[in-house]
Amino acid sequence: MVNEKSALLGLFKDFGTLHEFKKNAMVFSKGDSATVAYLIEDGLLKICQLTSTGQDVTFFIRKTGEYFGMAEIVLGENHPCFAQCLRNSRIWTLSSLIIQESIQSDPVIGGEVLRTLTSRLMQQEHMVEQLVSKSVSARLAWLINQLCREDPEGRWSARHLLTHEELSNIVGCSRQSISEIFNEWRARGIICYTRDSLTVIRPDHLIEYI
């Protein structure tokens, strides 16, 4: 989550452009030139890939307050994946030229970009560990933890929850497994959920899976 005093955030607000994207809209596609960086003002999207058989494989979820598209600018490469909105989203864009010039001329912004990319690398390592060594319940609990925000009463909540198919694509299991785990957690009073939202009533119980 971006800091409100972030110099990089100020750069987006001073020189960027705010766009609105509908649910399921592609922000960029695989092979597109990385001409801008992105900051999510309000929204949710996935960074994904399509296999040769047409299967959707989701690598990352990006939510409100997060940057994306930075690594391609730093490396001078095209986008290697797709970025698709999971709900209606408002997203800032900022020219890659401004990003490149600011990284070189402003050590504060350069440091923020470095920390963002390093954090993403560590997150990726943790996700690989989850997929390789953890149970489906553990992987799903970890993902819910990433998607939710804590409310004043200490509960976690997520608006516009992903579909069971989207969740299954991320954690690497079937939709049926997602439904079975959710039903078990609901029966135990750990969560309550509707078609598009979820609340973790007992975060301490969910953390035990992680």
Secondary structure, DSSP 8 states (H G I E B T S, - for coil): ---TT-HHHHHHHHH-EEEEE-TT-EEE-TT----EEEEEEE-EEEEEEE-TT--EEEEEEEETT-EESHHHHHHT---SSEEEESS-EEEEEEEHHHHHHHHHH-HHHHHHHHHHHHHHHHHHHHHHHHHHHS-HHHHHHHHHHHH-EE-TTS-EEEES---HHHHHHHHTS-HHHHHHHHHHHHHTTSEEE-SSEEEES-HHHHHHH-
